[in-house]
Amino acid sequence: MKRTTEAPCRPSDDEQFRLLVDSLTDHAIYMLDPSGVITHWNTGAERLKGYSAAEILGQHFSRFYTREDRLAGAPVRVLDTALRTGRYEAEGWRVRKDGSRFFASVVVEPIRTDGRLVGFAKITRDITERRAAQEALRESERQFRLLVKGVTDYALFMLDPNGIVTNWNAGAEAIKGYAADEIVGQHFSRFYTEEERAAGFPARALQRAADEGRYEAEGWRVRKDGRPFWAHAVIDAIRDEEGALVGFAKITRDVTERRETQLALQKAEAQRARAQKMEALGQLTGGVAHDFNNLLMIVGGHLKTLQALAAGDLPPGDPKVVRAVEAIGIATRRGSALTRQLLTFSRRQTLNPVVIRIDERLDEFRAMLESSIGDATTLALHAAKATWPVEIDISELELALLNLVVNARDAMPSGGIVTVVCENVVLAPTDTPDQLAGDFVAVSVADTGTGIAPDVLPRVFDPFFTTKQAQQGTGLGLSQVHGFAHQSGGTVTITSVLGAGTTVTLYLPRTEERPRPVVEWSAAAPEGGAALLVEDNPDVAELSAAMLTELGWRVEHVGDARAALAAVAERRFALVVSDVVMAGEMDGFALARTLRAQQAGLPVVLVTGYSEAAARAHAEFTVVRKPFELATLASAIEAATAEARAAPSNLVQLRAARRRHHGEDES
């Protein structure tokens, strides 16, 4: 038996559409007959207008209009327009059942069947909130336009993406001289100088603003009358919600007066700095000339004694000859110390740090210090036992102590006591202006002199500053102390009371390394040992050769690095002593590196009077600084020989330690 099933009843397309329309609540959708009488009413219309279907069906749609619109015939024009054009669309005020008004977006379209008008479809939407937001935005824009137009100190204007001016405020007219009708529609590049336009500055400014969002710069701009002014300009890129570039906002301010003021201040500051520099140079040249003239007088005066010795007028052991030799030696050392002061105050003096205990060396300094203070002054040295080791340049410590003791002596013209104390201290950050903390060895020098005025005390470490009479000092003594302390990783402080005396304290940081035993270098030359001397100054070469000969070396002299390489290639040498700064394409530093690559076991000693060259060379080689004495050269030769004989691993460690001393990277 064949069975059949009846399909469920489904609504027609018209019924489905009616259900869809009735379910919409955000839009009032309803039908009118050809005369405007309401024939259909959906749920959205009831919610929006306030009428139920029973209340409104059969009523004319004009009741939704305001009284003013009805009297003006607006409802009739709506239907006539829809019939004539096929669609009517507008916005306006409408009235709810309770009399309240709302702003509506309205669309009316005629409905035809077989070409015959059967009515109208009307859709109404409440856009009151949107209109309020639009009105608020328009009001804000209106106020902003008024604000921009009212600003006169800044040129505020808009550019399109190509740089064409699209609006213009009163400030722009005041600064640039163009009225709005003269400049709107023109390219903004006309504000630039001819040279900047030719160089493409305007295009680059817009490109940077477009790429980075903002461009800011200062430069010369040109007014309508051709007069230049110094402008501070900002260009911001303006983009729409999609990120597309719609133009640029440009702000320009005339800062010519500010720039002229700044230039005047800079000029005055430069003039003041030049005056201070000339004053400082005057102090320096006066003090240095005085000190060096004294030294030259000593050397020149005693030179006649040596000339008499050379002529045979005096015997070698004559007391005059002995005093002359001692005096010339002292003058030479003082000249060397003065040169080191000039370098140390600017921190360009190269340090040769070694690990020592100052208490073990203080007695060695006694004779030097006592000889510098005279008979009217008493020197008292006090050192705690077993002071902590410090890593410092001994010669610079000697010079610092000498400077401090001499200053203390000068502060006591009638004599007094200079007390030097060495002790261990633990610093807290608040103990010194540099806020250093940790373990330090303090070396203080105190006097019982006149003291220093409070207004002078802050300047005592300044280069060239001195309270002594003209040409009685260089003003570099305390600068050397200050430079040495900071180069050594420490600091220096000063306290003083007028009429009671002054105390200067050096703080040198403790090191964990142990002091090395002092070795007396003999620098005895190997039997028949040949030394190659590389020096381009004949007088210095003669003296250096004499020193090497006295140490037992057979000396061969060449004048430049190329000749030295040729000599080493042809003959065997046990030592090379070379100046660092020489004429030619290769200096002594490059020569030493080349020799090390060719003969790793060849001892090389570099000699220089330049602090920068010494700093560069000392990280890799044994260096002697000019002027030097025989014992210094002997020690350097012994050190270079020991280094050349060291095993490769020890050599690497030694050179790494040198780099650490000079703050270099080992990588």
C-alpha positions in Angstrom: 0.0 0.0 0.0 1.4 3.4 -1.0 1.4 6.0 1.8 1.5 9.7 1.2 2.4 12.5 3.7 1.1 16.0 3.7 3.7 18.8 3.7 3.4 21.3 6.6 1.8 24.6 5.8 4.4 27.3 5.1 3.8 31.0 5.0 3.9 32.7 1.6 6.6 35.1 0.6 4.3 38.1 1.3 3.5 36.8 4.7 7.2 36.2 5.5 8.0 39.8 4.4 5.2 41.2 6.5 6.5 39.3 9.5 10.0 40.7 8.9 8.7 44.3 8.7 6.6 43.9 11.8 9.5 42.6 13.8 11.8 45.6 13.1 11.8 47.9 16.2 14.5 50.5 15.3 12.7 51.7 12.2 9.1 53.0 11.8 7.9 51.2 8.6 4.3 51.9 7.5 2.2 52.1 4.3 0.1 55.1 3.1 -2.7 55.0 0.5 -2.4 57.4 -2.5 -3.9 60.2 -0.4 -1.5 59.8 2.6 -3.8 57.8 4.9 -2.0 55.2 7.0 -2.9 51.6 6.0 -0.2 49.5 7.7 1.8 50.1 11.0 4.8 48.0 12.3 6.1 47.5 15.8 9.0 50.0 15.2 6.5 52.7 14.2 4.5 52.1 17.4 7.7 52.3 19.6 9.0 55.4 17.8 5.8 57.4 17.3 3.9 56.2 20.4 0.7 55.2 18.6 -0.7 51.7 18.5 -2.0 50.3 15.2 -5.6 50.6 16.3 -5.0 54.3 17.1 -3.3 55.3 13.9 -4.6 53.2 11.1 -7.0 55.3 8.9 -5.3 58.6 10.1 -3.5 60.9 7.7 0.3 60.8 8.1 0.5 64.6 8.4 -0.2 64.4 12.1 3.4 63.4 12.6 4.6 66.8 11.3 4.9 69.9 13.4 2.2 72.5 13.1 4.5 74.9 11.3 5.3 72.2 8.7 1.7 71.3 8.2 0.7 75.0 7.7 3.6 75.3 5.2 2.2 72.3 3.2 5.2 70.0 3.9 3.2 66.7 3.9 1.7 67.4 0.5 5.2 68.3 -1.0 6.6 65.1 0.4 4.1 62.9 -1.6 4.3 65.1 -4.7 8.1 64.8 -4.7 8.0 61.1 -4.2 5.6 60.7 -7.2 7.6 63.0 -9.4 11.1 61.7 -8.7 10.4 58.2 -7.5 11.8 58.9 -4.0 11.7 61.5 -1.3 14.5 61.7 1.4 14.9 64.3 4.0 15.6 65.0 7.7 13.5 67.2 10.0 11.6 67.5 13.2 8.6 65.2 13.8 6.0 64.9 16.7 5.2 61.8 18.8 1.8 61.0 20.3 2.8 62.7 23.6 3.7 65.9 21.8 7.5 65.4 22.2 9.7 66.1 19.2 12.5 64.0 17.7 14.7 64.6 14.7 13.9 62.1 12.0 15.5 60.7 8.9 12.6 60.0 6.4 12.4 58.1 3.2 9.2 57.9 1.1 8.8 55.8 -2.1 5.7 55.3 -4.3 4.3 51.8 -4.6 2.8 50.9 -8.0 1.0 47.8 -9.4 0.8 47.4 -13.1 1.7 51.0 -13.4 -1.0 52.1 -11.1 -0.3 54.0 -7.9 -1.5 52.0 -4.9 0.2 54.0 -2.2 3.5 54.9 -0.5 6.0 53.1 1.7 7.4 55.3 4.4 10.5 54.6 6.6 11.3 56.9 9.6 14.3 56.6 11.9 15.0 58.6 15.1 18.5 60.3 14.6 18.1 62.9 17.4 21.3 61.7 19.2 23.3 61.6 16.0 22.2 65.1 15.1 23.0 66.3 18.6 26.5 64.9 18.2 26.9 66.5 14.8 25.7 69.8 16.1 28.2 69.5 19.0 31.0 68.7 16.6 30.0 71.6 14.4 30.0 74.0 17.4 33.3 72.7 18.5 34.8 73.2 15.1 33.3 76.7 14.9 34.8 77.6 18.2 38.1 76.1 17.2 38.1 78.1 13.9 37.4 81.2 15.9 40.3 80.4 18.2 42.7 79.7 15.4 41.6 82.8 13.5 42.0 84.9 16.7 45.6 83.7 17.4 48.1 86.3 16.2 51.4 85.1 17.7 51.4 81.9 15.7 50.8 81.3 12.0 48.3 78.4 11.9 47.2 77.0 8.5 46.4 73.8 6.7 48.0 72.2 3.7 46.5 69.6 1.3 48.7 66.5 0.7 50.6 68.3 -2.0 51.5 71.3 0.1 48.8 73.7 -1.2 47.6 76.2 1.5 43.9 75.5 2.2 43.2 78.0 5.1 44.9 80.9 6.8 44.6 82.5 10.2 45.2 86.1 11.4 48.6 85.0 12.9 49.8 83.8 9.6 48.8 87.1 8.0 50.5 89.0 10.7 53.8 87.0 10.6 54.0 86.3 6.8 52.3 89.4 5.5 49.8 87.6 3.1 46.1 88.1 3.3 44.0 84.9 3.0 42.8 85.6 -0.5 46.4 86.1 -1.6 47.8 82.8 -0.3 45.1 80.2 -0.1 45.6 78.0 -3.2 49.4 78.7 -3.3 52.1 76.2 -2.5 53.7 76.7 1.0 57.2 76.5 -0.5 57.0 80.3 -1.2 57.7 80.9 2.5 61.2 79.3 2.1 64.4 81.0 0.9 65.3 80.6 -2.7 68.3 78.4 -1.7 66.2 76.1 0.4 63.6 75.7 -2.4 66.4 74.8 -4.8 67.7 72.3 -2.3 64.3 70.6 -1.9 63.7 71.6 1.7 59.9 72.0 1.5 59.4 68.6 -0.1 61.6 66.9 2.5 59.7 68.5 5.3 56.4 67.2 4.0 57.9 63.8 3.4 59.3 63.5 6.9 56.0 64.7 8.4 54.1 62.0 6.3 56.6 59.3 7.2 57.1 60.1 10.9 53.9 61.9 11.7 55.7 65.2 12.6 58.4 67.5 11.4 60.0 70.2 13.5 62.8 72.6 12.7 64.1 76.1 12.8 65.4 78.2 9.9 65.1 81.3 7.8 61.7 82.0 6.2 60.6 84.9 4.0 57.8 87.3 4.4 55.7 88.8 1.6 57.9 91.9 1.4 61.0 89.7 1.1 62.3 90.3 4.6 63.7 87.1 6.3 62.8 86.0 9.8 64.0 83.1 12.0 61.1 80.7 12.3 60.3 77.7 14.5 58.0 75.5 12.4 56.1 72.3 13.2 54.2 70.2 10.5 51.9 67.5 11.6 50.4 64.9 9.2 46.6 64.7 9.3 45.0 61.4 8.5 41.4 60.2 8.3 39.8 57.2 10.1 41.2 54.8 7.5 44.7 56.2 7.9 44.8 57.9 4.5 46.7 61.2 4.4 44.3 64.2 4.0 46.7 67.0 4.6 49.0 68.8 7.0 48.7 71.2 9.9 51.5 73.7 10.0 52.4 76.0 12.9 55.0 78.7 12.4 56.3 81.1 15.0 58.6 84.1 14.6 61.5 83.5 17.0 63.9 86.1 15.5 64.2 88.0 18.8 64.8 84.9 20.8 67.5 83.8 18.4 69.2 87.2 18.5 69.2 87.1 22.3 70.7 83.6 22.4 73.4 84.6 19.9 74.2 87.7 22.0 74.4 85.6 25.1 76.6 83.0 23.3 78.9 85.8 22.0 79.2 87.3 25.5 79.9 83.9 27.0 82.5 83.2 24.3 84.2 86.6 25.0 84.1 85.9 28.7 85.6 82.4 28.2 88.4 83.9 25.9 89.1 86.5 28.6 89.3 83.9 31.3 91.5 81.7 29.0 93.8 84.6 28.3 94.0 85.4 32.0 94.7 81.7 32.8 97.3 81.6 30.1 98.9 84.7 31.5 99.1 83.1 34.9 100.5 79.9 33.4 103.1 81.6 31.2 104.1 83.9 34.0 104.5 81.2 36.6 106.1 78.6 34.3 108.4 81.2 32.8 109.5 82.2 36.4 110.1 78.6 37.4 111.9 77.7 34.2 114.0 80.8 34.3 115.1 79.9 37.8 116.0 76.4 36.5 117.8 77.8 33.5 119.7 80.2 35.7 120.9 77.2 37.9 121.9 75.2 34.9 123.5 78.1 33.1 125.4 79.3 36.2 126.8 75.9 37.0 127.6 75.2 33.3 130.5 77.6 33.5 131.9 75.4 36.4 131.7 72.3 34.1 133.3 74.3 31.3 136.2 75.1 33.6 136.5 71.5 34.5 136.5 70.5 30.8 139.2 73.2 30.1 141.3 71.7 32.9 141.0 74.9 35.1 139.4 72.8 37.9 140.2 69.3 39.1 137.5 66.6 38.9 137.0 66.4 42.7 136.8 70.1 43.2 133.8 71.0 45.6 132.6 73.5 43.0 132.3 70.7 40.4 130.4 68.4 42.8 128.0 71.2 43.7 127.5 72.1 40.0 126.6 68.5 39.1 124.2 68.1 42.0 122.5 71.4 41.3 122.1 70.6 37.6 120.6 67.2 38.5 118.1 68.9 40.9 117.2 71.5 38.3 116.6 68.8 35.7 114.3 66.8 38.0 112.4 70.0 39.0 111.9 70.8 35.3 110.6 67.3 34.7 108.2 67.6 37.7 106.9 70.9 36.3 106.2 69.3 32.9 104.3 66.5 34.7 102.3 69.0 36.6 101.2 70.6 33.3 100.0 67.2 32.1 98.5 65.9 35.3 96.2 68.8 36.0 94.4 68.0 32.7 94.6 64.2 33.5 96.7 63.6 30.4 99.7 62.4 32.3 100.2 58.7 31.9 100.4 56.8 35.2 102.7 53.8 35.7 100.8 52.2 38.7 102.4 49.6 41.0 101.1 48.0 44.2 102.8 49.4 47.3 102.2 50.0 51.0 102.7 53.7 51.6 103.9 53.3 55.2 106.8 51.2 53.9 107.8 54.0 51.4 107.3 57.0 53.6 110.8 57.1 54.9 112.1 57.1 51.3 110.2 60.4 50.8 111.6 62.0 53.9 114.8 63.3 52.5 113.1 64.8 49.4 110.5 66.5 51.5 112.9 67.8 54.2 115.1 69.4 51.5 112.2 71.4 50.2 110.9 73.0 53.4 114.0 74.8 54.7 115.4 75.2 58.2 112.5 77.2 59.7 110.0 74.5 59.2 109.7 71.1 60.9 108.5 68.0 59.1 106.7 65.3 61.1 105.8 61.9 59.5 103.4 59.5 61.1 102.2 56.3 59.5 100.0 53.5 60.8 101.6 50.1 60.7 100.6 47.8 57.8 98.6 50.3 55.8 96.5 48.7 53.1 98.1 48.2 49.7 97.2 50.7 47.0 97.9 50.7 43.3 99.4 54.1 42.3 102.2 55.8 40.4 105.0 56.2 43.0 106.6 59.2 41.2 103.2 61.0 41.0 102.6 60.3 44.7 106.0 61.9 45.4 105.2 64.9 43.3 101.8 65.3 45.0 103.4 65.1 48.5 106.1 67.6 47.4 103.4 70.0 46.1 101.4 69.8 49.4 104.5 70.2 51.6 105.8 73.2 49.6 102.3 74.8 49.8 102.3 74.2 53.6 105.8 75.7 53.9 104.7 78.8 52.0 101.6 79.2 54.2 104.0 79.5 57.2 106.5 82.3 56.3 107.7 82.5 59.9 108.1 78.7 60.1 106.0 76.0 61.7 105.2 72.3 61.6 104.2 70.3 58.6 102.6 67.0 59.6 102.2 64.1 57.2 99.9 61.3 58.4 99.2 58.0 56.6 96.4 55.7 57.9 93.6 53.3 56.8 90.0 54.7 56.7 86.6 53.4 55.7 84.6 56.0 53.8 80.8 56.3 53.7 79.2 58.1 50.7 78.6 61.2 52.8 82.2 61.6 53.9 83.5 63.2 50.6 82.0 65.3 47.9 82.6 62.5 45.3 80.5 60.2 47.5 83.1 57.4 47.4 82.6 54.5 49.8 84.8 51.6 50.9 88.4 51.0 52.1 90.9 53.8 51.4 94.4 54.8 52.6 94.3 58.4 53.7 97.5 60.6 53.3 97.0 64.0 54.9 99.3 67.0 55.0 98.6 69.6 57.6 100.2 72.9 58.4 99.9 75.5 61.2 99.8 78.4 58.8 97.6 81.3 57.9 94.7 79.2 56.6 92.5 79.9 53.5 89.5 82.2 53.4 86.1 80.5 52.9 85.4 82.3 49.7 88.7 81.1 48.2 88.6 77.5 49.4 86.2 76.2 46.6 88.7 77.4 43.9 92.0 76.0 45.2 92.0 72.9 42.9 91.2 75.0 39.8 94.1 75.0 37.2 96.2 78.2 37.4 94.5 79.5 40.5 97.0 80.7 43.1 97.0 83.1 46.0 100.7 83.7 45.7 102.2 86.8 44.3 102.6 87.2 40.6 105.3 85.0 39.1 105.7 83.1 42.4 103.8 80.0 41.2 102.0 78.4 38.3 98.8 77.5 40.2 99.3 73.9 39.1 100.4 72.3 42.4 97.0 71.5 43.8 95.7 70.8 40.3 98.3 68.0 40.0 97.2 66.6 43.4 93.6 66.7 42.3 94.4 65.0 38.9 96.6 62.3 40.5 93.9 61.5 43.1 91.2 61.0 40.6 93.3 59.2 38.0 94.2 56.8 40.8 90.5 56.1 41.5 90.3 58.2 44.7 89.7 61.8 45.7 91.1 64.7 47.6 89.6 67.0 50.3 90.7 70.2 51.9 89.7 71.9 55.2 91.0 75.2 56.5 90.5 77.6 59.3 91.8 81.2 59.0 94.7 81.7 61.4 94.8 78.0 62.4 96.1 76.2 59.3 95.0 73.9 56.4 94.8 70.1 56.0 94.7 68.4 52.6 93.8 64.7 52.5 94.4 62.3 49.7 92.1 59.2 49.6 93.6 56.3 47.6 91.5 53.1 47.1 92.6 49.9 48.7 93.6 47.1 46.3 93.5 43.4 47.0 96.8 42.7 45.1 99.9 42.3 47.1 102.9 44.5 46.8 105.8 43.1 44.7 109.2 43.1 46.3 111.5 45.9 45.1 114.1 44.5 42.6 117.4 46.3 42.0 117.8 46.3 38.2 121.3 45.7 37.0 120.6 45.7 33.2 123.9 44.1 32.7 124.4 43.6 28.9 125.1 40.1 27.6 128.6 39.6 26.6 129.2 41.4 23.3 125.5 42.5 23.4 124.4 44.8 20.6 121.7 47.3 21.1 119.9 49.1 18.2 119.0 52.8 19.0 116.3 54.3 16.9 116.2 58.1 17.4 115.7 60.9 14.8 117.1 63.7 17.1 120.9 63.6 16.9 121.5 65.3 20.3 119.1 62.9 22.1 120.6 60.0 20.2 124.1 61.0 21.3 123.0 61.1 25.0 121.0 57.9 24.8 123.9 56.1 23.1 126.2 57.2 25.9 123.8 55.8 28.5 123.6 52.5 26.8 127.3 52.4 26.4 127.8 53.0 30.1 125.4 50.1 30.8 127.8 47.9 28.7 126.0 47.7 25.4 127.5 48.1 21.9 125.3 50.7 20.3 124.3 51.1 16.6 122.2 54.1 15.8 119.7 54.6 13.0 117.4 57.6 12.4 114.0 56.0 11.4 111.9 52.9 11.6 112.6 51.7 8.0 116.4 51.8 8.6 115.8 49.9 11.9 113.9 47.1 10.1 116.7 46.9 7.6 119.4 46.7 10.3 117.5 44.0 12.2 117.1 42.0 9.0 120.9 42.1 8.4 122.4 41.8 11.9 121.5 40.2 15.2 120.6 42.5 18.1 119.9 41.7 21.8 118.0 45.0 22.4 116.1 47.7 20.5 115.5 51.1 22.1 113.3 53.3 20.0 111.7 56.8 20.2 107.9 56.6 19.6 107.3 59.9 17.7 109.6 60.0 14.6 109.5 61.4 11.1 108.4 59.0 8.3 105.5 56.7 7.7 106.2 54.3 10.6 106.4 55.5 14.2 108.1 53.6 17.1 104.9 52.0 18.2 104.4 50.4 14.7 108.1 49.5 14.6 107.8 47.7 18.0 104.8 45.7 16.8 106.5 44.7 13.6 109.6 43.6 15.5 107.5 41.5 17.9 105.8 39.8 15.0 109.2 39.0 13.4 111.2 38.2 16.6 109.0 37.6 19.7 112.0 37.2 22.0 113.6 40.5 21.1 113.4 43.1 24.0 112.0 46.4 22.9 112.0 49.6 25.0 110.0 52.6 23.7 111.0 56.2 24.7 108.7 59.2 24.4 108.1 62.7 25.8 104.4 62.7 24.7 101.9 61.6 27.3 99.3 60.3 24.7 102.0 58.3 22.9 103.1 56.9 26.3 99.5 55.9 27.2 99.1 54.1 23.8 102.4 52.3 23.9 102.5 51.4 27.6 99.6 48.9 27.2 101.8 46.6 25.1 105.5 47.6 25.7 107.9 48.8 28.2 108.0 52.6 28.0 110.4 55.2 29.4 109.3 58.8 29.6 111.6 61.7 28.8 113.6 63.1 30.5 115.0 59.9 32.2 118.1 59.0 34.1 120.5 56.1 33.7 118.8 54.0 36.5 115.4 54.5 34.9 116.7 53.3 31.5 118.4 50.3 33.2 115.2 49.3 34.9 113.2 49.5 31.7 115.8 47.3 29.8 115.6 44.7 32.6 111.8 44.7 32.5 111.7 44.4 28.7 114.2 41.6 28.8 112.2 39.8 31.4 109.0 40.2 29.4 110.7 38.9 26.2 111.9 35.8 28.0 108.5 35.1 29.6 106.4 32.1 28.5 103.7 33.0 26.0 100.9 32.4 28.6 102.6 34.7 31.2 103.1 37.3 28.5 99.4 37.3 27.7 98.6 37.8 31.4 101.2 40.6 31.7 99.8 42.5 28.7 96.2 42.0 29.9 97.2 43.5 33.3 98.7 46.5 31.4 95.4 47.0 29.5 93.5 46.9 32.8 95.8 49.6 34.3 95.0 51.8 31.3 91.3 51.1 31.1 91.4 49.3 27.8 89.2 46.4 26.6 90.9 43.1 26.3 88.6 41.8 23.6 
